[in-house]
Amino acid sequence: MSDLYDGTENRKFGRIYKKETPDILEAFVAFDNAVFAEEGRAIPLKFRELMALSVAFTTQCSFCIDAHTKGAVKAGATDAEIAEAAWIAAALRAGGAFTHGRMALQVSSTLDHEH
């Protein structure tokens, strides 16, 4: 599946969005531009980019990791801040596994374990 991440080839298929759903693409781009506007937001751009990077690490989106790493660095993020963003994502994913484990134990407690 890694061949699907080829930026050159991928852009060709991205054009389908522009052709088939231009109104939705335009709305998404406007929304994304508003979220990551350099000015006019309560949270400084560097922090928004670092938050986006943590989410990208969590969702494991290569495209988002690439774009938001570049955005974070452009907004002034350091390597230490990027590393901490990765650790934040790791902690949340680990926390998710821990809490979902508790849910599994809760389900297990309702089942007959005798075979």
MDAnalysis code that builds the backbone (N, CA, C; Angstrom):
import MDAnalysis as mda
import numpy as np

u = mda.Universe.empty(345, n_residues=115, atom_resindex=np.repeat(np.arange(115), 3), trajectory=True)
u.add_TopologyAttr("name", ["N", "CA", "C"] * 115)
u.add_TopologyAttr("resid", np.arange(1, 116))
u.add_TopologyAttr("resname", ["MET", "SER", "ASP", "LEU", "TYR", "ASP", "GLY", "THR", "GLU", "ASN", "ARG", "LYS", "PHE", "GLY", "ARG", "ILE", "TYR", "LYS", "LYS", "GLU", "THR", "PRO", "ASP", "ILE", "LEU", "GLU", "ALA", "PHE", "VAL", "ALA", "PHE", "ASP", "ASN", "ALA", "VAL", "PHE", "ALA", "GLU", "GLU", "GLY", "ARG", "ALA", "ILE", "PRO", "LEU", "LYS", "PHE", "ARG", "GLU", "LEU", "MET", "ALA", "LEU", "SER", "VAL", "ALA", "PHE", "THR", "THR", "GLN", "CYS", "SER", "PHE", "CYS", "ILE", "ASP", "ALA", "HIS", "THR", "LYS", "GLY", "ALA", "VAL", "LYS", "ALA", "GLY", "ALA", "THR", "ASP", "ALA", "GLU", "ILE", "ALA", "GLU", "ALA", "ALA", "TRP", "ILE", "ALA", "ALA", "ALA", "LEU", "ARG", "ALA", "GLY", "GLY", "ALA", "PHE", "THR", "HIS", "GLY", "ARG", "MET", "ALA", "LEU", "GLN", "VAL", "SER", "SER", "THR", "LEU", "ASP", "HIS", "GLU", "HIS"])
u.atoms.positions = np.array([
    [0.816, -1.198, 0.000],
    [0.000, 0.000, 0.000],
    [0.857, 1.258, 0.000],
    [2.127, 1.138, 0.374],
    [2.975, 2.328, 0.429],
    [3.109, 2.997, -0.932],
    [2.904, 2.252, -2.023],
    [2.975, 2.864, -3.347],
    [1.840, 3.863, -3.573],
    [0.796, 3.796, -2.758],
    [-0.305, 4.756, -2.872],
    [0.073, 6.136, -2.351],
    [1.209, 6.231, -1.656],
    [1.639, 7.501, -1.091],
    [2.567, 8.278, -2.010],
    [2.739, 7.819, -3.233],
    [3.563, 8.528, -4.203],
    [2.909, 9.871, -4.509],
    [3.569, 10.948, -4.106],
    [2.994, 12.284, -4.252],
    [2.630, 12.653, -5.671],
    [3.455, 12.296, -6.648],
    [3.190, 12.650, -8.035],
    [1.951, 11.937, -8.549],
    [1.907, 10.647, -8.350],
    [0.777, 9.849, -8.813],
    [-0.491, 10.222, -8.041],
    [-0.337, 10.468, -6.755],
    [-1.485, 10.772, -5.909],
    [-2.188, 12.047, -6.352],
    [-1.425, 13.048, -6.741],
    [-2.016, 14.314, -7.177],
    [-2.962, 14.108, -8.360],
    [-2.613, 13.168, -9.228],
    [-3.459, 12.886, -10.387],
    [-4.862, 12.476, -9.927],
    [-4.914, 11.653, -8.899],
    [-6.207, 11.197, -8.411],
    [-6.902, 12.258, -7.566],
    [-6.121, 13.151, -6.982],
    [-6.710, 14.271, -6.263],
    [-7.524, 15.173, -7.169],
    [-7.172, 15.188, -8.444],
    [-7.916, 16.015, -9.411],
    [-9.359, 15.551, -9.566],
    [-9.608, 14.299, -9.227],
    [-10.979, 13.786, -9.315],
    [-11.885, 14.562, -8.368],
    [-11.369, 14.888, -7.183],
    [-12.161, 15.713, -6.258],
    [-12.539, 17.034, -6.911],
    [-11.572, 17.648, -7.552],
    [-11.798, 18.955, -8.179],
    [-12.824, 18.845, -9.307],
    [-12.764, 17.761, -10.066],
    [-13.686, 17.568, -11.178],
    [-15.080, 17.160, -10.713],
    [-15.145, 16.197, -9.806],
    [-16.422, 15.588, -9.436],
    [-17.159, 16.290, -8.298],
    [-16.415, 16.900, -7.372],
    [-17.062, 17.541, -6.215],
    [-16.402, 18.891, -5.922],
    [-16.392, 19.787, -6.902],
    [-15.674, 21.048, -6.713],
    [-16.232, 21.900, -5.579],
    [-17.537, 21.845, -5.355],
    [-18.138, 22.644, -4.296],
    [-17.683, 22.175, -2.917],
    [-17.606, 20.850, -2.738],
    [-17.171, 20.311, -1.456],
    [-15.687, 20.576, -1.254],
    [-14.890, 20.391, -2.295],
    [-13.461, 20.677, -2.208],
    [-13.227, 22.136, -1.851],
    [-13.950, 23.028, -2.495],
    [-13.809, 24.456, -2.205],
    [-14.170, 24.765, -0.751],
    [-15.221, 24.148, -0.249],
    [-15.637, 24.360, 1.147],
    [-14.585, 23.802, 2.105],
    [-14.033, 22.633, 1.779],
    [-13.007, 22.047, 2.636],
    [-11.767, 22.918, 2.672],
    [-11.320, 23.384, 1.515],
    [-10.123, 24.230, 1.454],
    [-10.346, 25.518, 2.239],
    [-11.525, 26.112, 2.110],
    [-11.832, 27.332, 2.860],
    [-11.821, 27.052, 4.367],
    [-12.402, 25.930, 4.769],
    [-12.421, 25.535, 6.176],
    [-11.002, 25.329, 6.690],
    [-10.204, 24.559, 5.949],
    [-8.831, 24.288, 6.347],
    [-8.022, 25.586, 6.439],
    [-8.216, 26.465, 5.475],
    [-7.510, 27.754, 5.506],
    [-7.916, 28.587, 6.716],
    [-9.181, 28.523, 7.100],
    [-9.632, 29.256, 8.285],
    [-9.022, 28.673, 9.554],
    [-8.996, 27.356, 9.647],
    [-8.432, 26.700, 10.829],
    [-6.952, 27.036, 10.987],
    [-6.226, 27.075, 9.872],
    [-4.784, 27.296, 9.928],
    [-4.382, 28.693, 9.452],
    [-5.288, 29.655, 9.603],
    [-4.959, 31.044, 9.268],
    [-3.847, 31.540, 10.189],
    [-2.957, 32.330, 9.635],
    [-1.829, 32.818, 10.442],
    [-2.282, 33.753, 11.551],
    [-3.316, 34.508, 11.315],
    [-3.807, 35.493, 12.293],
    [-5.285, 35.260, 12.578],
    [-5.752, 35.856, 13.664],
    [-7.177, 35.875, 13.948],
    [-7.720, 34.695, 14.718],
    [-6.873, 33.831, 15.206],
    [-7.308, 32.694, 15.993],
    [-6.821, 32.875, 17.428],
    [-7.510, 32.279, 18.374],
    [-7.109, 32.390, 19.782],
    [-5.844, 31.582, 20.078],
    [-5.699, 30.440, 19.436],
    [-4.521, 29.593, 19.654],
    [-3.487, 29.956, 18.599],
    [-2.266, 30.277, 19.013],
    [-1.230, 30.636, 18.042],
    [-1.008, 29.521, 17.013],
    [-0.655, 29.909, 15.795],
    [-0.491, 28.967, 14.687],
    [0.485, 27.838, 15.027],
    [1.585, 28.131, 15.668],
    [2.548, 27.081, 16.003],
    [1.890, 25.987, 16.838],
    [1.078, 26.376, 17.794],
    [0.417, 25.389, 18.646],
    [-0.651, 24.611, 17.876],
    [-1.372, 25.286, 16.985],
    [-2.364, 24.584, 16.163],
    [-1.684, 23.561, 15.257],
    [-0.530, 23.944, 14.697],
    [0.206, 23.005, 13.841],
    [0.732, 21.821, 14.657],
    [1.212, 22.081, 15.870],
    [1.681, 20.989, 16.724],
    [0.524, 20.081, 17.142],
    [-0.635, 20.673, 17.404],
    [-1.812, 19.866, 17.724],
    [-2.187, 19.003, 16.515],
    [-2.164, 19.604, 15.338],
    [-2.475, 18.859, 14.118],
    [-1.467, 17.737, 13.909],
    [-0.223, 17.998, 14.225],
    [0.813, 16.984, 14.080],
    [0.560, 15.818, 15.038],
    [0.178, 16.104, 16.273],
    [-0.163, 15.027, 17.214],
    [-1.320, 14.190, 16.695],
    [-2.329, 14.861, 16.159],
    [-3.464, 14.126, 15.591],
    [-3.001, 13.289, 14.403],
    [-2.145, 13.857, 13.563],
    [-1.638, 13.122, 12.399],
    [-0.848, 11.885, 12.825],
    [-0.071, 12.005, 13.896],
    [0.646, 10.835, 14.415],
    [-0.353, 9.792, 14.901],
    [-1.422, 10.241, 15.521],
    [-2.426, 9.332, 16.061],
    [-3.194, 8.640, 14.937],
    [-3.570, 9.398, 13.904],
    [-4.307, 8.811, 12.781],
    [-3.368, 8.144, 11.783],
    [-2.083, 8.396, 11.938],
    [-1.028, 7.832, 11.086],
    [-1.214, 8.202, 9.618],
    [-1.555, 9.467, 9.391],
    [-1.722, 9.982, 8.035],
    [-0.400, 10.580, 7.553],
    [0.247, 9.907, 6.622],
    [1.542, 10.368, 6.112],
    [1.466, 11.754, 5.498],
    [0.390, 12.013, 4.770],
    [0.245, 13.317, 4.135],
    [0.141, 14.426, 5.179],
    [-0.641, 14.182, 6.224],
    [-0.809, 15.174, 7.290],
    [0.477, 15.361, 8.080],
    [1.194, 14.270, 8.330],
    [2.465, 14.377, 9.042],
    [3.412, 15.264, 8.256],
    [3.492, 15.040, 6.955],
    [4.353, 15.842, 6.094],
    [3.934, 17.314, 6.119],
    [2.663, 17.566, 5.857],
    [2.182, 18.947, 5.756],
    [2.287, 19.695, 7.082],
    [1.901, 19.048, 8.176],
    [1.888, 19.758, 9.456],
    [3.258, 19.836, 10.110],
    [4.169, 18.939, 9.752],
    [5.561, 19.124, 10.190],
    [6.111, 20.380, 9.527],
    [5.890, 20.498, 8.228],
    [6.346, 21.697, 7.504],
    [5.682, 22.951, 8.064],
    [4.379, 22.868, 8.328],
    [3.660, 24.014, 8.878],
    [4.148, 24.396, 10.258],
    [4.428, 23.400, 11.081],
    [4.900, 23.660, 12.447],
    [6.274, 24.313, 12.423],
    [7.164, 23.788, 11.597],
    [8.510, 24.369, 11.505],
    [8.426, 25.796, 10.973],
    [7.614, 26.000, 9.949],
    [7.442, 27.352, 9.392],
    [6.901, 28.310, 10.451],
    [6.057, 27.797, 11.341],
    [5.468, 28.623, 12.402],
    [6.396, 28.764, 13.608],
    [7.587, 28.143, 13.533],
    [8.573, 28.327, 14.598],
    [8.774, 27.164, 15.542],
    [8.178, 26.015, 15.258],
    [8.327, 24.855, 16.147],
    [9.753, 24.312, 16.080],
    [10.216, 23.838, 17.210],
    [11.550, 23.247, 17.307],
    [11.448, 21.730, 17.200],
    [12.597, 21.075, 17.018],
    [12.617, 19.616, 17.017],
    [12.121, 19.062, 18.350],
    [12.445, 19.726, 19.443],
    [11.983, 19.279, 20.764],
    [10.461, 19.332, 20.843],
    [9.855, 20.371, 20.292],
    [8.391, 20.482, 20.317],
    [7.750, 19.421, 19.432],
    [8.358, 19.152, 18.289],
    [7.841, 18.107, 17.406],
    [7.953, 16.742, 18.090],
    [9.073, 16.493, 18.760],
    [9.253, 15.232, 19.490],
    [8.201, 15.100, 20.587],
    [7.930, 16.178, 21.318],
    [6.912, 16.120, 22.372],
    [5.532, 15.886, 21.781],
    [5.262, 16.459, 20.621],
    [3.973, 16.220, 19.953],
    [3.811, 14.735, 19.643],
    [4.908, 14.098, 19.232],
    [4.859, 12.658, 18.961],
    [4.610, 11.874, 20.242],
    [5.276, 12.277, 21.337],
    [5.065, 11.581, 22.612],
    [3.656, 11.781, 23.131],
    [3.076, 12.948, 22.900],
    [1.681, 13.190, 23.308],
    [0.769, 12.211, 22.578],
    [0.991, 12.076, 21.271],
    [0.186, 11.130, 20.491],
    [0.374, 9.707, 21.010],
    [1.613, 9.333, 21.313],
    [1.892, 7.989, 21.823],
    [1.175, 7.752, 23.150],
    [1.189, 8.756, 24.017],
    [0.520, 8.630, 25.320],
    [-0.983, 8.459, 25.141],
    [-1.570, 9.215, 24.225],
    [-3.008, 9.104, 24.013],
    [-3.385, 7.763, 23.395],
    [-2.564, 7.291, 22.469],
    [-2.859, 5.974, 21.880],
    [-2.716, 4.883, 22.942],
    [-1.701, 4.990, 23.781],
    [-1.531, 4.013, 24.854],
    [-2.699, 4.100, 25.826],
    [-3.112, 5.312, 26.136],
    [-4.259, 5.502, 27.022],
    [-5.521, 4.906, 26.429],
    [-5.682, 5.054, 25.122],
    [-6.836, 4.459, 24.446],
    [-6.833, 2.945, 24.565],
    [-5.664, 2.336, 24.378],
    [-5.562, 0.879, 24.506],
    [-5.877, 0.448, 25.933],
    [-5.367, 1.205, 26.904],
    [-5.615, 0.901, 28.312],
    [-7.115, 0.965, 28.626],
    [-7.766, 2.043, 28.225],
    [-9.187, 2.186, 28.545],
    [-10.042, 1.196, 27.773],
    [-9.670, 0.890, 26.523],
    [-10.418, -0.113, 25.777],
    [-10.194, -1.506, 26.375],
    [-9.013, -1.725, 26.949],
    [-8.765, -2.974, 27.670],
    [-9.709, -3.131, 28.848],
    [-9.943, -2.012, 29.546],
    [-10.902, -2.061, 30.661],
    [-12.291, -2.400, 30.148],
    [-12.653, -1.845, 28.997],
    [-13.959, -2.170, 28.414],
    [-14.050, -3.657, 28.081],
    [-12.964, -4.216, 27.520],
    [-12.948, -5.644, 27.206],
    [-13.099, -6.474, 28.472],
    [-12.444, -6.063, 29.546],
    [-12.585, -6.772, 30.816],
    [-14.006, -6.661, 31.357],
    [-14.639, -5.524, 31.138],
    [-16.027, -5.359, 31.564],
    [-16.925, -6.320, 30.797],
    [-16.721, -6.428, 29.476],
    [-17.500, -7.385, 28.669],
    [-17.206, -8.804, 29.121],
    [-15.916, -9.086, 29.322],
    [-15.513, -10.427, 29.741],
    [-16.158, -10.834, 31.051],
    [-16.348, -9.862, 31.946],
    [-16.929, -10.175, 33.249],
    [-18.381, -10.634, 33.141],
    [-19.031, -10.361, 32.015],
    [-20.424, -10.752, 31.836],
    [-20.551, -12.099, 31.145],
    [-19.419, -12.659, 30.736],
    [-19.450, -13.902, 29.962],
    [-19.121, -15.104, 30.843],
    [-19.611, -16.241, 30.408],
    [-19.328, -17.495, 31.076],
    [-17.949, -17.975, 30.598],
    [-16.997, -18.045, 31.508],
    [-15.637, -18.444, 31.153],
    [-15.410, -19.942, 31.236],
    [-16.437, -20.701, 31.543],
    [-16.321, -22.172, 31.629],
    [-16.479, -22.747, 30.232],
    [-15.538, -23.579, 29.815],
    [-15.636, -24.192, 28.484],
    [-15.702, -25.663, 28.609],
])
